[in-house]
Amino acid sequence: MPPPRTIPRKLTATALAITTVATAAVAAHAVPEEDNRTPTGSEIAMNTWTDALLRRMPLEQKVGQLFVATVWGKAADEAHPDNRARYGVDTPAEVVQRYQVGGVIYFNNAGTDNVDNPAQLARFSNGLQRAALAAGPHLPLVVSIDQEGGNVTRIEAPATEFPSSMAIGAGRSPADARTVATVNGHELRAMGINQAFAPVADVNSNPLNPVIGARSFAGRPALASEMVAAEVRGYQSSGRPTETVSSSAKHFPGHGDAATDSHTGLPAITRTAAEWRAVDLPPFRAAVDAGIDSIMTAHIQFPSLDPSGVPATVSRPIITGLLRGELGYRGVVVTDSLGMQGVREMFGDAEIPVLALEAGVDQLLMPPDLRLAEDSVLAAVRSGRLTEQRVDESVRRILDLKWRRGILARPIVDESTVGSRVGGPAHKAAIQRLTDRTVTVLRNATNTLPLRQAPKKVLVAGVGDTVTPANSPNTLAAAIGARGSTTTSLPTGTKPSDTVIGDAVRAAEDADLVVLLTNNLSANTAQRSLLTALLGTGTPVVAVASQVPYDAGFVDAPTWVATYSWRGVSLESLTRVLFGEVAPRGKLPVDVPVGANPAAIRYPFDHGITW
């Protein structure tokens, strides 16, 4: 393990001296990405600071700035065995200092176990920032998280929770999209997180897409573009820079037509270049036009854009040719996780970071072996394969992002205000109101809805959250029970057995109403069998697509409702619609085909029943 890299003391003084200028400039306003105009005073100060810093930074520190690392644990000074195993040090703070990374990314208990609650995250962020500041010049971290809403939610209650992007698309309101991003961004920044890897700009044109689905706003580029632009402005423009977060549109050049999960394989997109420009490109162009800080790459093959077949993340024709050239994008380009199989399938872990930089990428996210990745970039520069000027180009973009977003001016957050700034009643009420406008009634053939009075006995069955599958039926049963019904919650999981299906049928026969939550019927035939069996009992059944609305194309139930999310906020809105407290206003943002046949449409784009 290499020793900690040291930074000249004179560099610290130079950087700190100019921070006063940065603080005043950033507090004034965010600077848009434009090239053909006279630089503002803030930009001149930023360029002066960046130039001075780059001249003095050792190559090792420049290379460190390119990387966004995972760390294990919930506190900067918490020793964790995975840090020792992966990095040769014990604590997250030591990872930051040893490798001089430019950023870190948080995950919840499904990954690196970083997230407990908002107050803990604020302490964690501050501890990491102090470690970064102590390691050298005034270079605080970009602290990132995937907090899209819906299924991809790393920070749960007591923080405000959000519906999925597809739910927002169903609501059709750019103002609501901006509100979601504004609330999300302000809460993240209060916790010391300054980069949200959101919004998803992919157009979900493939109903069988295994990885995007309800993370996408829509299956049509115009609607997706409108929502993407609104969220970018919500994240980045709704407040002073030190109150907002850097937004990152993903996954360029477009993951919406994938049939393979890039976490486990390498998807190949077969669109023509003309089809790509018509379908996938518009939301990314909208993000660029809205001034987005960063764009994330996709680990996908796109032969019509790069016939070599290499993943887009390491494709110079795609990153430099299309994103930099055709779109004129000048901000930060960040890879998706370098630990995903989609990019590791063709190249080794030492080669991928160098190829990505050659392609035109700036930030290298989550390399599986950080020391190997940093050393491979250093070796490429020393051998002449990469020039130090090329490294400087990326470091400059990263430093500019830190300046523009107010990270340099205010890296430390006020921990005493987290309780009042995160998950407050006003935020939660605003998100609940807009979520009420997203529920989509697809079919109501027997006029079961709205319920004229509370049924005496209601069975709530099925699965919403596939990680903790009991949560969604229990949450919905509690909400229905609060309206006066006696409820039974029967979580059946993603793949209910014959025994579980039999139990559900017997419970349904003793109920006055069944509400069944489904999740991904295309891949889970046992859930289809469960729904079919429940329909055979004769008890009225409300089938609810709690993730992707495509479920409604696999079983022809008389009553179908789409919530696009199984979060509590979405299930409360569902309950309000069931009982007629609010009218359903959502319109399908995608076409729902008959089963897996995209040529036969059962419920078309813009469909939605109201009363």
N, C-alpha and C positions, 0 to 999 in steps of 0.2 A: 504494500500500500504506500503510495507516495506521501511525503510529508505535506503539511498544510502549506499552501502557496501564500507568500507574503506580498504585501503591497507597499510601495515606497511611501514614507510618511509625508513627503512633499505633495504627493497626489491628493492625499486626504485634505490637506489645507486648501489646495486649489479648488477642489470640488465643493468643499463646505463654504468657501468664500462666495461662490456664485449661487449657492442655494437661496440666499436672500432674494436675488433677482428672480429665481424660479418661482418662489412662493408668491411674490407679487404678481408675476405675469400669469401664472396658472389660475390664481384666484379671480383674475379679471374675466376670462372667458376661455372657452375651448376654441382651438384654432382648426378650421376646416382643412382638409387635404386639397390644396390647390397648388399648381406649379407656376402658371403664367400670370403672376401678379407680383406687386411689390411686397416683400416680406413685412409682416407686422413687427412691432417692437417685441412682442412675445417670441415670435419666431427667430428674430435676430438674437435675442438672449439665449434661446434654446440652442441655436446653431453654434454660438460662441462657446457655450458650456460643453456641448458635445465634442466640438473640435478640440478643446483643451483637454478633455478627458481622454479621447482616443489617442492623442499624441503621447500620453503618459502611461496608458494601460499596458501592462505586460500581455503578451500573446495568450498566456494561460488564463488570465482573467477575462479577456475578450471571448475566448472559447467557452468559458464557464457561463457567460451571459446568454449564450445561445440555447441553453438547456433548461427545461422545466422538469423538475424531479418529483417523484413520489417520495413521501417520508412516512414512517410508521409511528403511530402513537397519537395522543390527544394533547400533548403539551410539548413546548420547545425543548424542555429539559428532561423529558421522560425517556428513560432507557427502554429500548424495545429490541428483542432479539433479531427481528427482521432487518433493522438498520445495521446491526453488527454483521449479519450474514451477507447483506448486499453491498454495504459501503465500508465496512471495517471500522465503523464508529458506532456509538450507542444511541445518540439522541438526534432528533430532527435538527436542532441547532448546530450540532457538529457536522451533519451532512451539508448544511448550507455553507458553513465556514470552510470545510475541507475542500469542497468541490466548486465553491464560488459561483453557484448556479444563479441564473437570472430570474428564476421563478420556481414556485412549488405548486402542486395541485392537491386539493383535498378530495378524499372519498369517504363514504360512510362505511358501515360495518360489512358491506359486501366486498370492500377492497382493503384499504390501508387503515381502517378503523380510526379515522381522524375526527369524526363528528360525534359530539354528544349533545350540545345545546348552544344557543347563540352566545351566551356569556363565555363559555369555554372556548368557542372559536375566536372571539375577540382577544382573549388572553393568548391563545395559541398564535394567532397572527402577529400580535405585538411582540411576542417572544422571538418568533422567526425574523421579524424585521430588525429587532435589536441585534440579533446574531449576524445578520447580513451587514448592518451598518458598522458593527465592530470589526468586521473582517477586512475592511479597506476603506475606499473613498465612499462618499455619500451615495451608495447604490442600493436602495431598497429593492425588495422583491416584487415581481408580479405574482400575486396570489390568486390562483385560478380555481374554478369549480365548474362542474356540469350541473347547472341548476335550470333545466329547461322548463320544468313543470310537468304534471302528469307522471308518467312512468319514470322519467329520468329526474328524480328529485333526491338530492343528497342531504339537504337540510329539511327536516320535517318539523312538525309542531314542537315547540310553541312558535316557531317562525311561521309566517304566512305561507300556506300551501296554495298551489296554482293548478288550474286545469291544464290539459295537454294543449299543444299548439293546434292540433286538429279541432279541438273544441273551440278555440278562438276563431279558427277559420269558419266553423259552423255559425258562429255569432255574427260574422260578416262586418264587424266594426273595427276599423283601424284605430279609433279612439280607445276601444277596449284593449287592443293589442298594445298600444302605447302605455296604458295604465298598468297592465301586467308587468311590462318591462321596467317601468318607473318604480313601482313598489318593490319588485324583485331587486333591482339595482340598488335602491336606497338601503334596503335591509342588508344586502350583501356587503355594501361598503361600511355599514355600521359594525359589521363583524370582522372588518379588516380584509375582506376579499375584494379585489379590485379588477378582476377579469371574469366575466361569465362566458363560458363556451356555449353561447346561444345568440341568435335563434338558429334553428335548423332551417336552411334555405332549400333543402331538397324538395322537389315536386314528387309526391308519392304516386307515380303513375302506374306502378305495379301493385295490384291488390295483395299479391302473395309476398311482398317484400318482407323479409324476416327480421329486419333490424331498424327500419325507419318507421313505417306505419303511422301511428297517431302522433309521432314526434314531428311530422310534417304538417304544415298548415293546410295543404290542399293538394288535389290532384290536377289542378289547372294552374298554369304559370302566372296568369294575371292576378288571381286571388292570393297566391303565395307571395308574389312580389309586393303587393300592397301591405300585407301583414308583416313581412320581413322588414320593409322600410320603416314601418311604424314602430316595431320593436327596437330597431337600431336607434332611432331617435329617443325612445323611452329610456334605454340604457345609458346613452351617452350625452343627451342634450337636456334632460329634465332635471336641471339643478346645476350648481357650480361643479367644476371638474372634480373637486375633492369629495363630492356627494354622489358621483355617478361611477359607473364601472365601464371598463372596456368591453365592447361587444365583439363576438366572433361568429361570423356566418359559416355554416358547415353543411355539407362536406363537398368542396369543389373538386371536380367539375359537376358533381351531381350524383347522389347515391340513390335517387328515388326509383330507378328502374331495376335495382339489383334483385337478384333471386338467391343470392348467397350472403350470409352474414360475414362481413369483413373481419370480425373478431376471430373467426374460425377458418376462413378460407379467403380466396381471392376472387371477388365477383368480376364478371366480364359484362360490360354494357355494350349492346349491339346496335345502338342508335347510329344513324348517319350523322355527319357533322351538321347538316341542315336541321335535322330533328333536334339535335342538342341545342342549337341556337334558338329554336322555337320553344322548346320545353324546359330545358334545365338551366340555360343561361340567364333568363330574365330576373329571377330572384337575386342572383349574385350581382347582376348589374344594378339592381335596385339598392342592394346593400352598399355597393361602392358609391353610388350617387348620394346615398344618405350619410356618407363620411365614415363608414365603419372602420374601427381601429385594426381589426385583424380578420383573416379568413383562414379557416382550417381546411386542409386537404383531405381527400378520400383515398383509401387504399383500394382502388379499383382499376381494372384494365378498361381502357376506352380506345379500341383499335382505330376508330375513325378519326380520333384526335391525335393519337400517337401509335402508328402501326407497329412500333417495336414491341408492344405488349407489356411494357414495364408498368408497375402501379403509378397512378397519377402523382403520388407523393414524391416520386423520384424522376418524374418526366419533365425534362426541360421544355419540350414543345407545349406542354399543358401549363406549367407554372410560369415560365418566363414568356413563352410565346403567346398564350391566350390570356392568362390572368394579368400579367404585367403589361404585355403588349397590346392585345385587343381591348381589354377593359381599362387599361391605363392605371392599374391599381398600384399605389405607392406605399401602402401600409404594410403591416407585419403579416407574413404568411407563416402559419404554424401547422405542423404535421398533426394528424391524428396520432394516437398512441403508437409508438414504435415497438411496443410489445405485442401488437396484434398480428395474427397470422397472415392477414392480407398483404402486409409489406414484408414479412419475414419468409414468405413462401419461396421467393426467388433469390433473396440476398441474405448474407450473414449480418450479424449485429454490428460488426466492425465496419462494414461497407455502407450500410444504410444511411448513417448520418452524413457521410461524405457525398453520397449520391444526391441526397436531399438538398444539400447546400449547392451542389453543382446545378441542380434543377432550378434553384432560385428561392428556396425556402429560407426562413429566418430562424424561427423557434423550433426546437427539436423536443418533442413532448414524450416524456416517460420512457426513455431508453431502458431496456431490461438490464443492461450492464452499463451504468453511468461512467465508471472509470474507463472501460473499454471504449465507449463512445467518445468521451473527451480526448482520450489518447489517440484515437484514430483520426480525429479532426486535426489535432496538433501534428501528427505525423504527415498528414496530407499537405499541410502548409509547409512544413520543413522540407518535404520532398519536392515541392513546387507544383504538386497536383492542384492544390488550392493556393491562391495568393492571399496574403494578409489583407490586401485591399478588398477582396471578396468578403472576408470575415468582417471587416470594418463596415461594409455596406449593411449587413444584417444587424450588427451591434448598434449602428446608428439608428436604424428603424426601431429597435427595441428601446433604446434610450429615449428616442423621441416619444414613443408611446408612454413611457413612464413620466415624462415631462408633461405631455398634454393632458394626461388623465389625473394629474395632481399627486401621483405617487411619490415623486421626489419632494414635493412641498409638504406633504402630510402623510408619511408612512404609518404613523402610530395613531390608533383610534382611541377615543375616550370610552373606556370600558364601563364607566358609570352610567352611560346613556343607552346602553344596549337594550335594557328592558323596556325603555320608552320608545325606541326606534324600530324594534323588530317585533312583528306579530301583534301590533296594537289593534284595538277595536276598529279604528277607522280603516286601516289597511284590509283587515279581514272582511269588513262589511262591503268595501268597494269590490273586492274580488268575488265575494258571494253574489253580489248583484249582477255582475257581468257574467258569472258562470250560469246564473239562472237563464240567461239569454242564449245559452249554447245547446241545451238539451233538444234533441231532434226526435220527434215521433215519426217513425217510418211507416207504421201500419197500425190501424185501429179498427180492424174489420168487424169486430163484435161490439164496438162502442164500450169497451171495458173502461176506458179512460175518458174523462177524469172520473175518479171514484166519487160517487155522490155522497157516500158516508163511509166512515171507517169500517172496514170489514172486521168481523169479530176475531177471526183467526187468520193470520198471515204466515205462510212459510217463506222464508228468505233462504235461498239455496244458491249453490254455484261457487264461482271463484272470481275474484277481481284481481287483487294483488297476488302475483304468482310467487312472491318471495315468502310472504306470511299470509297464506290464503284464507285464514280465518278472519282477518281484519275486515275485509269488505262486506261479507254477509253480516257480521256482527254490527258493523257501523250502520249499515242500512236498516237492519232489524231494529236498532235503537231509535233511529230517526222515525221509522214507521210507528213504532210503539209509542213514541211521544205524541202521536196523533190519536191515540185511543185504542189501537188494535192490540190484541195479544199476539205476540210474535214468537216464532221459533226460528232460530238461526241454525242452518245446516251447511257448513262449509264442505264442499264435495271435492275440491282440488281440481287440478287441470286434467287429470286422467281418472275419473271416478270408476271404481270397480263395479262389477255386477252387484255385489253386496251393497255398496253405497247407493247405487241406483235404486235397488229394491227398498232401502230405508227411505229414500226421498219419495218414492211413489206412495208408500204407506203414510208418510207424513202429509203428503199432498191430498190424499183421500180424506183426511180429517181436517183440512183447511178450507177456508172460504176463498182464498186467493193465494197464488204462488207468484213470487217474483224471483226470477232466475238470472243471475249474473253470469254472462259468458265471457270468455277470453280466448280469442284465436281459435275459432272452430275449424279453420282450414287445416290446422295441424293436429287437432285434438278430436278425433272421431268419437271418443267416449263421451265427450261433452254433448255431441250431437245426439247420441243415444239417450243420454239423460234428458235432454229437452224433449225428444220425441216421446219418451216414456211418460213424462209429466203431462204432456198434452193429451195423452191417452187416458188420463184419469178423469177427464171431464171437468176438473176444477179449473177456473179461469187462470191462465198463465200470462204474465207480462215478462217477455224475454228482453233482456237488457244487454246490449253489446257494450261492455264496460271498458273496452280498449279500442279495437278497430271496428268500424261499422260494417265491415265486410262479413261479419258473422251472420248478418241478417240474410245473406244470400245462400246460406247452407241449409237452413231449416225454415220451412214455410209456416212460421207461427202466425196466428191471427193478430197478435199484438207484439210489435217490435219497437224498442226505444234505443237510441244511441246516446251514450254520455261521453264517449271518447276517453274516459278516464275513470279510475276507481278511487281516486282521492276523496277524502271526506267532503271537501267542498263540492265535488261533482255529485256525490250521492245525496247530499242535502238538497241540491237543485233538483235531482231526480225525484226525490220525495215530494217536493213542492209541486212539481208537475203532476205526479200521480194523484195528488189530492186536490188538484185544481187551484192551488194557492197562487200559482203563476201559470200563464199560458206558455206552451212550448213555442220557441221562436227560432230554434236552430234550423239551418238548411244544410243539406249534405254538401260538404266541400269536395266530395269525390263521387265517382260512379260506383255503385255497389252491384257487382255482377251476380249472375246465377252461379253459385258455387265457384269453381275455379275457371269458369269460361268467360274470359274478358269480352267476348263478342256478344254475349247476351246480358243485357243490363236489367236487373230487377228493380232497383231504385236509382234514378238518375241524379246526377249533379243538380243541386238546387231544390231537391225534393224535401218536403217537410210538412207535416200536418199540424195545424194549430186549431184552437177553438176560442 
